[in-house]
Amino acid sequence: MTAMAQQLFSTFIERLSGLIDTDRAAPGAPPRTLWSFMRWCLEGSWPILAIAAVISAATGASEVLTMYILGRIVDIAGSGAPLSEAFGLLILGSFLVLGLRPILFGLNAAFQSVVIGPNVFTLALGRLHRWTLGQAITFFDNDYAGRLAQKQMQASRSLTEIVVETVNAVIFGLSSVLGAAILVVAIDWRLLLILLGWLALYFFYLRVMLPKIRSRSKARAAAQAMVTGQVVDTITNIRTVKLFAGREHEDKVAIGAMEDLRSEAVYFGEISTLFRFGLMALSGLLPVGLVGAGLLLRDTGVSPGDIAASGAVAIRLAQMSGWISFTLMAIYSHVGEVEDGMNTLTPPHQLVDAPSATELEVPRGEIRFEDVSFAYGRRSGGITHVGLTISPGEKLGVVGASGAGKSTLVALLLRLYDPEEGRVVIDGHDVSQVSQDSLRRNIGMVTQETAMFNRTARDNIRYGRPGATDAEVEEAARKAEASEFIAELRDFRGRSGYDAFLGERGVKLSGGQRQRIALARALLKDAPILVLDEATSALDSEVEASIQAALETAMEGKTVIAIAHRLSTISSMDRIVVLEAGQIVEQGTHDDLLASGGVYARYWNRQSGGFIQTQDAAE
């Protein structure tokens, strides 16, 4: 192939690959019935899929046309007529075999491997991923991360295979059957009865067997996803496994899940073996029936060429019946996997933006908890009838023993949950009436359990403000006292400094280093409301002192909520709120609370190294 031809071919393929818009928005929420769900995933691609189906049908019809021409040539050869009479048929056959069929088969292959395969997979996966990202936190708390990822990939891949194989085999096969029917009717209408009888038997067999295959495939897919979820869960927590000598336990759990998968796979193999055995026996009936009937009908005008053509078509259909049946078996297997993925991934969103949700703007930063109660659906826990106003620019410290409700306050502010009673208001706006994204864009946060992506240090910091320049990222790192250790980072591929990858969940960093990366991220975000949830708990006293200036800079001009067990970190706050059993029991300045001799004073007097002791909550 010349360079110019290669360029033209590459341009042609590139244009084909863009026929389906993979960024097209999904049409609302995904349905929870199988075929409607599949239509939802494929919405926007139907015109291109229709073109692919037409090409596949034309390709299948060309097979039968080839058999017809072969039969006519056999008749001419057997009649003793001059070969010149077959010249026109030879020209037509040559054009068909050397020109039209290669073009049709090439286009058919291109639509399957370039247009449908990559694009349908990307379209479906993108829609499922976006829908999953919109689920509430509780959705992710109740499942394995690895299992959810597996379900997204599995459902998208299986749906793609269904579409590809439907176009490739089912449409091709139906076209061939229709062409064969036309051919045998042209020969003798009685041959059509044999073909129709065989087709009825064939489809009855599929109707009996394919639902069983689908059911067993669904069970196998569920077992496979469970193995993936279990293995990913173990690997994700490998440090805990090592520290608690849990290798043997994890091995037993994984082997148990794998044994379940093996049993389901054997169960699926059983029905697959039975299906193939019956199919091979069934496929042999068609050529025997058509050729035998053609021989019996010779005296009624059926020529040797007709017998050759019908025999060739029968053998081809018998071969195709095996291919198409195996394809249908695979399609039904994939249908089971799509259904399994649909059941896992498509529950309605429990926490959604209000229909009239507006974009939140925070010019002042006043926060009000108005008689708020939330117990995570239980009878106790969380917070109860909390009324709290945080003035614009106020620095509020929140203390309390574990389970007192500190993190619940923050979760409700961020609208990770909706209050069961009362409401949370920012600058006069009920947070349930503004878009979740705009709400969270206006709140910066540094937590004790600092989340890191397995991306570069620069990308992890820039997550606070994706449009930030490299210089702004590095300045935020410098202010968070992170630039020095970042400069020394090096990953296993030799990338260093800000370009070094941090490992899954930032495992290559110490707890203090992760918190400084998170602080740099918050500094870069520069949101009007700042939440510090044990933001310095992983730092030693020396490092904490060194970034105190950075914290003060981060808090300047912002409304701040700081949660801490180390009371020294919040002693300078404008006001401190003390929570017990989900209720505010004290509030005031550090000095006022000490002078009152209440719960806060007890915490302060009994802390060791600046931390609230757990037993305090029981006293």
PLY file of the C-alpha trace (Angstrom):
ply
format ascii 1.0
element vertex 619
property float x
property float y
property float z
element edge 618
property int vertex1
property int vertex2
end_header
0.00 0.00 0.00
1.43 3.35 -1.04
1.81 6.21 1.43
-1.06 8.10 -0.23
-3.33 5.06 -0.11
-2.43 4.50 3.52
-3.24 8.12 4.31
-6.59 7.90 2.52
-7.41 4.68 4.36
-6.44 6.19 7.71
-8.58 9.27 7.01
-11.52 7.02 6.07
-11.16 4.99 9.29
-10.84 8.16 11.37
-14.07 9.53 9.94
-15.85 6.25 10.53
-14.69 6.20 14.14
-16.38 9.55 14.80
-19.84 8.61 13.52
-21.17 7.95 17.03
-21.02 10.82 19.50
-19.72 9.19 22.68
-20.15 12.40 24.72
-23.89 12.60 24.09
-25.78 13.10 27.36
-27.93 10.26 28.62
-31.72 10.72 28.23
-32.63 11.04 31.91
-32.38 8.30 34.50
-31.61 4.71 33.41
-34.70 2.46 33.28
-34.70 -0.65 35.45
-36.14 -3.02 32.85
-33.64 -4.77 30.61
-34.56 -3.71 27.08
-35.39 -0.17 28.09
-32.06 0.02 29.91
-30.22 -1.15 26.78
-32.04 1.45 24.69
-31.02 4.10 27.25
-27.38 3.10 26.93
-27.55 3.18 23.11
-29.63 6.36 22.69
-28.11 8.53 19.96
-26.37 5.69 18.12
-29.42 4.15 16.43
-29.01 5.75 12.94
-25.44 4.45 12.68
-26.46 1.03 13.98
-29.19 0.94 11.32
-26.59 1.63 8.59
-24.41 -1.14 10.00
-27.40 -3.51 9.94
-28.12 -2.70 6.27
-24.49 -3.39 5.34
-24.56 -6.69 7.23
-27.84 -7.67 5.53
-26.40 -6.89 2.10
-23.32 -8.97 2.95
-25.50 -11.94 3.91
-27.60 -11.60 0.73
-24.44 -11.64 -1.39
-23.74 -15.17 -0.05
-27.02 -16.50 -1.47
-26.54 -14.66 -4.76
-23.19 -16.40 -5.14
-24.89 -19.80 -4.67
-27.51 -18.91 -7.26
-24.89 -18.00 -9.87
-23.05 -21.26 -9.09
-26.23 -23.25 -9.76
-26.82 -21.54 -13.10
-23.23 -22.23 -14.21
-23.64 -25.91 -13.24
-26.80 -26.11 -15.35
-25.03 -24.64 -18.38
-22.06 -26.95 -17.91
-24.32 -30.00 -17.54
-26.47 -29.14 -20.56
-23.57 -29.36 -22.99
-24.25 -25.82 -24.21
-21.29 -23.69 -25.39
-19.42 -22.12 -22.50
-19.97 -18.75 -24.16
-23.50 -18.90 -22.78
-21.99 -18.82 -19.27
-19.76 -15.83 -20.09
-22.20 -13.26 -18.73
-22.66 -15.25 -15.53
-18.88 -15.53 -15.14
-18.54 -11.75 -15.47
-21.32 -11.21 -12.91
-19.85 -13.83 -10.58
-16.37 -12.35 -10.87
-17.66 -8.87 -10.05
-19.55 -10.30 -7.11
-16.71 -12.40 -5.73
-13.78 -10.07 -6.50
-15.45 -6.69 -6.10
-18.77 -6.38 -4.32
-18.32 -9.07 -1.63
-14.87 -7.85 -0.48
-16.22 -4.30 -0.24
-19.30 -5.42 1.71
-17.31 -7.67 4.05
-14.71 -4.93 4.55
-17.36 -2.35 5.39
-19.08 -4.84 7.67
-15.80 -5.45 9.53
-15.05 -1.73 9.73
-18.44 -0.93 11.23
-18.05 -3.68 13.80
-14.45 -3.00 14.86
-14.15 0.76 14.27
-17.63 2.26 14.51
-19.59 0.04 16.91
-17.07 -1.71 19.16
-15.04 1.20 20.58
-17.82 3.78 20.50
-20.74 1.83 21.94
-18.50 0.66 24.79
-17.37 4.23 25.53
-20.92 5.61 25.21
-22.41 3.03 27.60
-19.53 3.13 30.09
-19.58 6.93 30.21
-23.30 7.00 30.95
-23.09 4.31 33.63
-20.09 5.99 35.23
-21.78 9.39 35.33
-24.90 7.88 36.86
-22.86 6.01 39.47
-20.95 9.16 40.41
-24.29 10.82 41.16
-25.22 8.25 43.80
-25.25 9.25 47.47
-22.39 8.32 49.77
-24.46 5.51 51.30
-24.57 3.74 47.91
-20.78 3.43 47.94
-20.66 2.62 51.64
-22.82 -0.44 51.02
-20.74 -2.06 48.27
-17.21 -2.91 47.18
-15.45 -0.26 45.10
-13.94 -3.01 42.94
-17.32 -4.65 42.44
-18.92 -1.42 41.28
-16.08 -0.78 38.84
-16.36 -4.37 37.61
-20.10 -3.97 37.05
-19.60 -0.81 34.99
-17.00 -2.47 32.78
-18.89 -5.76 32.59
-22.24 -4.23 31.62
-20.68 -1.91 29.02
-18.53 -4.63 27.49
-21.41 -7.11 27.36
-23.77 -4.56 25.80
-21.14 -3.82 23.16
-20.80 -7.52 22.38
-24.57 -7.85 22.09
-24.72 -5.02 19.54
-21.68 -6.19 17.56
-22.82 -9.79 17.39
-26.40 -8.84 16.56
-25.20 -6.86 13.57
-22.46 -9.32 12.67
-24.29 -12.60 13.03
-28.01 -12.18 13.62
-28.71 -9.63 10.86
-26.29 -11.42 8.54
-27.97 -14.75 9.28
-31.52 -13.45 8.86
-30.58 -11.94 5.52
-29.05 -15.23 4.42
-32.16 -17.15 5.50
-34.43 -14.74 3.64
-32.27 -15.03 0.53
-32.27 -18.81 0.85
-36.06 -18.80 1.11
-36.32 -16.76 -2.09
-33.90 -19.13 -3.82
-35.69 -22.35 -2.87
-39.09 -20.87 -3.79
-37.65 -20.05 -7.22
-36.56 -23.69 -7.52
-39.68 -25.39 -6.12
-42.10 -24.13 -3.50
-42.07 -27.51 -1.77
-38.43 -27.00 -0.82
-39.54 -23.93 1.14
-41.68 -26.17 3.36
-38.59 -28.13 4.36
-36.67 -24.93 5.06
-39.52 -23.48 7.13
-39.97 -26.73 9.06
-36.28 -26.79 9.91
-36.36 -23.12 10.96
-39.36 -23.79 13.24
-37.51 -26.65 14.90
-34.35 -24.55 15.16
-36.07 -21.56 16.79
-38.01 -23.81 19.17
-34.72 -25.31 20.33
-33.25 -21.82 20.86
-36.33 -20.71 22.76
-35.98 -23.62 25.16
-32.23 -23.39 25.68
-31.29 -19.70 25.57
-33.24 -18.57 28.67
-31.43 -21.28 30.65
-28.11 -20.02 29.31
-29.05 -16.44 30.22
-30.01 -17.41 33.77
-26.81 -19.36 34.39
-24.72 -16.63 32.81
-26.24 -14.07 35.16
-25.32 -16.21 38.16
-21.79 -16.66 36.83
-21.43 -12.88 36.31
-22.55 -12.19 39.88
-20.04 -14.69 41.24
-17.28 -13.19 39.10
-18.03 -9.68 40.35
-17.96 -10.93 43.93
-14.49 -12.42 43.40
-13.29 -9.13 41.91
-14.78 -7.14 44.78
-13.21 -9.43 47.38
-9.76 -9.37 45.77
-9.81 -5.60 45.27
-10.95 -5.09 48.86
-8.05 -7.21 50.12
-5.45 -5.50 47.94
-6.79 -2.05 48.81
-6.30 -2.84 52.50
-3.08 -4.81 52.07
-1.29 -2.87 54.81
-3.95 -3.88 57.33
-3.74 -7.47 56.09
0.02 -7.47 56.66
-0.13 -5.74 60.04
-2.73 -8.17 61.40
-1.18 -11.29 59.81
-4.43 -11.72 57.91
-3.03 -13.42 54.82
-4.45 -16.85 55.68
-7.86 -15.43 56.52
-8.01 -13.36 53.32
-6.87 -16.38 51.34
-9.72 -18.48 52.73
-12.28 -15.78 52.00
-10.99 -15.32 48.44
-10.81 -19.08 47.81
-14.40 -19.39 49.02
-15.53 -16.74 46.54
-13.46 -18.38 43.79
-15.00 -21.77 44.56
-18.46 -20.23 44.16
-17.34 -18.84 40.80
-15.94 -22.23 39.77
-19.25 -23.92 40.63
-21.22 -21.36 38.63
-18.79 -21.69 35.71
-19.18 -25.51 35.72
-22.96 -25.10 35.90
-22.80 -22.76 32.90
-20.49 -25.19 31.05
-23.02 -27.99 31.56
-25.80 -26.15 29.74
-23.34 -24.94 27.11
-22.23 -28.51 26.33
-25.81 -29.74 26.05
-26.70 -26.82 23.81
-23.85 -27.45 21.39
-24.52 -31.18 21.17
-28.18 -30.68 20.27
-27.33 -27.92 17.84
-24.90 -30.01 15.83
-27.44 -32.78 15.51
-30.09 -30.30 14.40
-27.89 -28.49 11.86
-27.26 -31.70 9.90
-30.96 -32.10 9.10
-31.18 -29.16 6.66
-28.71 -30.22 3.93
-30.00 -33.80 4.11
-33.57 -32.58 3.78
-33.05 -30.06 0.95
-30.67 -32.17 -1.16
-32.80 -35.30 -0.67
-35.98 -33.44 -1.63
-34.23 -31.92 -4.64
-33.29 -35.40 -5.87
-36.86 -36.63 -5.41
-38.18 -33.62 -7.35
-35.94 -34.05 -10.42
-38.86 -35.24 -12.50
-40.78 -32.04 -11.74
-38.17 -29.74 -13.26
-35.56 -29.42 -10.52
-32.24 -29.29 -12.40
-28.79 -30.44 -11.25
-27.85 -26.78 -10.92
-30.87 -26.24 -8.68
-29.81 -29.17 -6.49
-26.24 -27.84 -6.35
-27.44 -24.32 -5.45
-29.92 -25.52 -2.81
-27.36 -27.96 -1.42
-24.71 -25.26 -1.21
-27.17 -22.93 0.51
-28.26 -25.70 2.88
-24.69 -26.55 3.84
-23.91 -22.85 4.29
-27.03 -22.35 6.45
-26.17 -25.45 8.48
-22.70 -24.08 9.11
-24.10 -20.65 9.88
-26.69 -22.11 12.24
-23.89 -23.33 14.46
-22.08 -20.00 14.27
-25.25 -18.00 14.82
-26.40 -20.26 17.64
-23.07 -19.96 19.44
-23.34 -16.23 18.89
-26.87 -16.20 20.29
-25.64 -18.21 23.26
-22.93 -15.60 23.79
-25.50 -12.81 23.34
-27.76 -14.36 25.96
-24.77 -14.75 28.25
-24.03 -11.08 27.77
-27.70 -10.22 28.31
-27.45 -11.88 31.72
-24.35 -9.85 32.54
-25.98 -6.60 31.38
-29.02 -7.38 33.53
-26.80 -8.10 36.52
-24.96 -4.81 36.02
-28.24 -2.94 35.55
-29.61 -4.25 38.86
-26.48 -3.10 40.71
-25.81 0.26 39.06
-29.19 1.82 38.34
-31.00 2.38 41.65
-32.54 5.87 41.61
-30.38 8.60 43.11
-31.34 9.09 46.74
-29.84 12.55 47.01
-30.70 14.76 44.03
-30.74 18.44 43.21
-34.13 20.08 43.61
-35.91 20.71 40.27
-35.50 24.45 40.80
-31.97 24.23 42.26
-29.88 27.36 41.80
-26.14 27.96 41.83
-24.97 28.88 45.31
-23.08 32.13 45.78
-21.47 32.86 49.14
-20.76 36.60 49.51
-20.75 36.51 53.34
-20.37 32.96 54.62
-23.03 32.79 57.33
-24.02 29.22 58.25
-27.15 28.28 60.21
-28.23 24.87 61.50
-31.92 25.37 62.20
-33.24 22.74 64.65
-31.42 20.02 62.73
-31.75 16.30 63.55
-30.18 13.38 61.73
-29.56 9.82 62.97
-28.62 7.93 59.76
-32.04 6.31 59.73
-31.57 4.89 63.23
-33.36 5.74 66.47
-30.23 7.18 68.04
-26.86 8.61 67.04
-26.02 11.58 64.86
-27.35 14.91 66.10
-30.64 15.95 67.70
-32.35 19.36 67.43
-29.14 21.31 66.90
-29.54 25.05 66.49
-26.32 26.85 65.62
-25.46 30.07 63.81
-21.92 30.70 62.57
-21.37 34.34 61.68
-19.61 35.42 58.48
-15.87 35.09 58.95
-16.22 33.42 62.36
-13.71 30.72 63.35
-15.66 28.00 65.14
-14.08 25.07 66.94
-16.09 21.89 67.48
-15.11 19.32 70.10
-16.64 16.20 71.53
-15.91 12.54 72.12
-16.21 10.00 69.32
-19.82 9.66 68.22
-20.85 13.02 69.62
-22.01 14.24 66.17
-19.09 16.39 64.97
-18.66 14.70 61.58
-22.44 14.56 61.13
-22.57 18.37 61.28
-20.00 18.59 58.49
-21.69 15.89 56.40
-24.99 17.79 56.57
-23.28 21.07 55.70
-21.80 19.43 52.59
-25.17 17.77 51.89
-23.77 14.29 51.87
-27.05 13.55 53.64
-30.29 15.49 54.04
-31.48 16.33 57.59
-34.32 14.23 58.88
-35.62 17.38 60.61
-34.71 21.05 60.24
-32.51 22.57 57.59
-29.00 23.87 56.92
-28.73 27.40 55.50
-25.78 29.26 53.94
-26.25 33.00 53.38
-30.01 32.52 53.46
-29.99 29.59 51.00
-31.26 26.18 52.11
-28.48 23.83 50.95
-31.11 21.36 49.72
-32.32 23.99 47.23
-28.97 24.70 45.54
-26.98 22.44 43.25
-24.70 20.02 45.07
-21.71 20.91 42.89
-22.04 24.64 43.54
-22.43 23.97 47.27
-19.26 21.91 47.47
-17.30 24.31 45.29
-17.81 26.90 47.99
-16.51 24.71 50.80
-12.85 23.79 51.19
-12.05 20.81 53.36
-9.08 19.06 54.95
-9.89 15.80 56.70
-8.13 13.33 58.93
-8.73 10.51 56.44
-7.05 12.34 53.61
-8.00 11.02 50.17
-5.30 10.85 47.51
-5.64 9.77 43.90
-3.05 7.53 42.28
-1.98 10.48 40.18
0.87 12.96 40.30
1.46 15.22 43.27
0.64 18.16 41.00
-2.68 16.62 39.93
-3.65 15.87 43.53
-3.07 19.48 44.58
-4.65 20.92 41.43
-7.83 18.98 42.22
-8.73 21.94 44.43
-8.85 24.19 41.37
-8.45 22.33 38.05
-7.63 25.49 36.10
-4.71 26.50 38.32
-1.28 27.06 36.78
1.80 25.07 37.77
3.13 28.13 39.57
-0.07 28.43 41.63
0.06 24.73 42.50
3.67 25.01 43.65
2.92 28.15 45.67
0.08 26.35 47.48
2.45 23.46 48.23
5.04 25.87 49.58
2.51 27.51 51.90
1.43 24.06 53.16
5.07 23.13 53.91
4.80 20.35 51.30
7.25 21.56 48.64
10.32 20.13 50.34
9.19 16.51 50.54
7.48 16.72 47.12
10.84 17.62 45.57
12.25 14.34 46.90
9.43 12.12 45.60
10.25 9.48 43.00
7.95 6.75 41.70
8.74 3.32 40.28
8.90 4.68 36.72
11.47 7.28 37.62
9.12 10.25 37.64
10.08 12.71 40.32
8.89 15.78 42.21
5.50 17.12 41.23
5.32 14.55 38.38
5.69 11.55 40.70
2.63 9.36 41.21
1.55 8.98 44.84
0.25 5.40 44.68
-3.28 4.20 45.38
-4.83 6.38 48.13
-1.42 8.06 48.53
0.17 5.01 50.19
3.69 6.23 49.33
3.25 9.20 51.65
3.17 9.38 55.42
0.00 10.56 57.12
1.52 13.98 57.70
2.60 14.28 54.08
-0.89 13.37 52.87
-2.43 16.00 55.12
-0.05 18.66 53.83
-0.99 17.74 50.24
-4.65 18.06 51.28
-3.96 21.41 52.92
-2.25 22.63 49.74
-5.33 21.52 47.80
-7.59 23.52 50.14
-5.32 26.56 49.93
-5.46 26.40 46.15
-9.27 26.05 46.18
-9.60 29.22 48.29
-13.30 28.64 49.04
-15.21 31.12 51.28
-16.02 28.36 53.80
-13.27 26.16 55.21
-13.76 22.92 57.16
-10.82 21.45 59.05
-11.70 17.96 60.29
-8.71 16.87 62.38
-6.62 18.64 59.75
-3.37 18.40 61.72
-3.94 15.12 63.56
-1.26 13.30 61.56
1.35 16.03 62.02
3.91 16.11 64.77
4.08 19.22 66.91
7.06 20.66 65.03
5.44 20.34 61.61
2.12 21.59 62.97
3.84 24.68 64.29
5.58 25.22 60.95
2.31 25.26 59.00
0.38 27.28 61.54
1.03 30.38 59.48
-0.34 28.58 56.42
-3.47 27.63 58.35
-3.95 31.19 59.49
-3.54 32.38 55.90
-6.05 29.75 54.73
-8.57 30.87 57.37
-8.20 34.58 56.75
-11.48 36.14 55.62
-13.28 32.78 55.67
-15.93 31.16 57.79
-14.16 28.25 59.46
-15.38 25.09 61.18
-12.50 23.26 62.85
-13.03 19.84 64.43
-10.28 18.59 66.71
-9.45 16.17 69.48
-6.17 17.99 70.08
-7.66 20.94 71.91
-4.56 23.10 71.57
-5.26 23.41 67.84
-8.59 25.19 68.41
-7.95 27.10 71.62
-7.56 30.35 69.67
-10.87 30.01 67.80
-13.46 32.78 68.10
-15.89 30.32 69.63
-15.88 26.68 70.64
-18.92 24.40 70.58
-18.98 21.25 72.71
-21.11 18.32 71.55
-22.29 15.39 73.65
-24.70 12.69 72.43
-25.60 14.77 69.39
-26.48 17.96 71.24
-24.69 21.22 72.00
-23.97 21.26 75.72
-21.56 24.22 75.89
-20.27 27.03 73.75
-18.02 30.03 74.25
-14.39 31.07 74.00
-11.59 28.86 75.27
-11.14 31.00 78.38
-14.87 31.21 79.09
-15.29 27.44 78.83
-12.35 26.78 81.10
-13.72 29.25 83.63
-17.14 27.57 83.60
-15.61 24.28 84.73
-17.90 22.17 82.53
-17.36 19.45 79.92
-14.74 21.37 77.96
-12.75 22.10 81.11
-12.86 18.41 81.96
-11.56 17.52 78.51
-8.80 20.10 78.82
-7.74 18.93 82.27
-7.82 15.22 81.48
-6.33 15.18 78.02
-2.99 13.50 77.44
-0.80 15.11 74.83
-3.68 17.35 73.81
-6.16 14.58 72.89
-9.62 13.97 74.32
-9.72 10.61 76.08
-12.48 8.26 74.98
-13.47 7.44 78.54
-14.37 11.08 79.12
-17.54 10.54 77.14
-18.67 7.88 79.56
-18.08 9.98 82.67
0 1
1 2
2 3
3 4
4 5
5 6
6 7
7 8
8 9
9 10
10 11
11 12
12 13
13 14
14 15
15 16
16 17
17 18
18 19
19 20
20 21
21 22
22 23
23 24
24 25
25 26
26 27
27 28
28 29
29 30
30 31
31 32
32 33
33 34
34 35
35 36
36 37
37 38
38 39
39 40
40 41
41 42
42 43
43 44
44 45
45 46
46 47
47 48
48 49
49 50
50 51
51 52
52 53
53 54
54 55
55 56
56 57
57 58
58 59
59 60
60 61
61 62
62 63
63 64
64 65
65 66
66 67
67 68
68 69
69 70
70 71
71 72
72 73
73 74
74 75
75 76
76 77
77 78
78 79
79 80
80 81
81 82
82 83
83 84
84 85
85 86
86 87
87 88
88 89
89 90
90 91
91 92
92 93
93 94
94 95
95 96
96 97
97 98
98 99
99 100
100 101
101 102
102 103
103 104
104 105
105 106
106 107
107 108
108 109
109 110
110 111
111 112
112 113
113 114
114 115
115 116
116 117
117 118
118 119
119 120
120 121
121 122
122 123
123 124
124 125
125 126
126 127
127 128
128 129
129 130
130 131
131 132
132 133
133 134
134 135
135 136
136 137
137 138
138 139
139 140
140 141
141 142
142 143
143 144
144 145
145 146
146 147
147 148
148 149
149 150
150 151
151 152
152 153
153 154
154 155
155 156
156 157
157 158
158 159
159 160
160 161
161 162
162 163
163 164
164 165
165 166
166 167
167 168
168 169
169 170
170 171
171 172
172 173
173 174
174 175
175 176
176 177
177 178
178 179
179 180
180 181
181 182
182 183
183 184
184 185
185 186
186 187
187 188
188 189
189 190
190 191
191 192
192 193
193 194
194 195
195 196
196 197
197 198
198 199
199 200
200 201
201 202
202 203
203 204
204 205
205 206
206 207
207 208
208 209
209 210
210 211
211 212
212 213
213 214
214 215
215 216
216 217
217 218
218 219
219 220
220 221
221 222
222 223
223 224
224 225
225 226
226 227
227 228
228 229
229 230
230 231
231 232
232 233
233 234
234 235
235 236
236 237
237 238
238 239
239 240
240 241
241 242
242 243
243 244
244 245
245 246
246 247
247 248
248 249
249 250
250 251
251 252
252 253
253 254
254 255
255 256
256 257
257 258
258 259
259 260
260 261
261 262
262 263
263 264
264 265
265 266
266 267
267 268
268 269
269 270
270 271
271 272
272 273
273 274
274 275
275 276
276 277
277 278
278 279
279 280
280 281
281 282
282 283
283 284
284 285
285 286
286 287
287 288
288 289
289 290
290 291
291 292
292 293
293 294
294 295
295 296
296 297
297 298
298 299
299 300
300 301
301 302
302 303
303 304
304 305
305 306
306 307
307 308
308 309
309 310
310 311
311 312
312 313
313 314
314 315
315 316
316 317
317 318
318 319
319 320
320 321
321 322
322 323
323 324
324 325
325 326
326 327
327 328
328 329
329 330
330 331
331 332
332 333
333 334
334 335
335 336
336 337
337 338
338 339
339 340
340 341
341 342
342 343
343 344
344 345
345 346
346 347
347 348
348 349
349 350
350 351
351 352
352 353
353 354
354 355
355 356
356 357
357 358
358 359
359 360
360 361
361 362
362 363
363 364
364 365
365 366
366 367
367 368
368 369
369 370
370 371
371 372
372 373
373 374
374 375
375 376
376 377
377 378
378 379
379 380
380 381
381 382
382 383
383 384
384 385
385 386
386 387
387 388
388 389
389 390
390 391
391 392
392 393
393 394
394 395
395 396
396 397
397 398
398 399
399 400
400 401
401 402
402 403
403 404
404 405
405 406
406 407
407 408
408 409
409 410
410 411
411 412
412 413
413 414
414 415
415 416
416 417
417 418
418 419
419 420
420 421
421 422
422 423
423 424
424 425
425 426
426 427
427 428
428 429
429 430
430 431
431 432
432 433
433 434
434 435
435 436
436 437
437 438
438 439
439 440
440 441
441 442
442 443
443 444
444 445
445 446
446 447
447 448
448 449
449 450
450 451
451 452
452 453
453 454
454 455
455 456
456 457
457 458
458 459
459 460
460 461
461 462
462 463
463 464
464 465
465 466
466 467
467 468
468 469
469 470
470 471
471 472
472 473
473 474
474 475
475 476
476 477
477 478
478 479
479 480
480 481
481 482
482 483
483 484
484 485
485 486
486 487
487 488
488 489
489 490
490 491
491 492
492 493
493 494
494 495
495 496
496 497
497 498
498 499
499 500
500 501
501 502
502 503
503 504
504 505
505 506
506 507
507 508
508 509
509 510
510 511
511 512
512 513
513 514
514 515
515 516
516 517
517 518
518 519
519 520
520 521
521 522
522 523
523 524
524 525
525 526
526 527
527 528
528 529
529 530
530 531
531 532
532 533
533 534
534 535
535 536
536 537
537 538
538 539
539 540
540 541
541 542
542 543
543 544
544 545
545 546
546 547
547 548
548 549
549 550
550 551
551 552
552 553
553 554
554 555
555 556
556 557
557 558
558 559
559 560
560 561
561 562
562 563
563 564
564 565
565 566
566 567
567 568
568 569
569 570
570 571
571 572
572 573
573 574
574 575
575 576
576 577
577 578
578 579
579 580
580 581
581 582
582 583
583 584
584 585
585 586
586 587
587 588
588 589
589 590
590 591
591 592
592 593
593 594
594 595
595 596
596 597
597 598
598 599
599 600
600 601
601 602
602 603
603 604
604 605
605 606
606 607
607 608
608 609
609 610
610 611
611 612
612 613
613 614
614 615
615 616
616 617
617 618
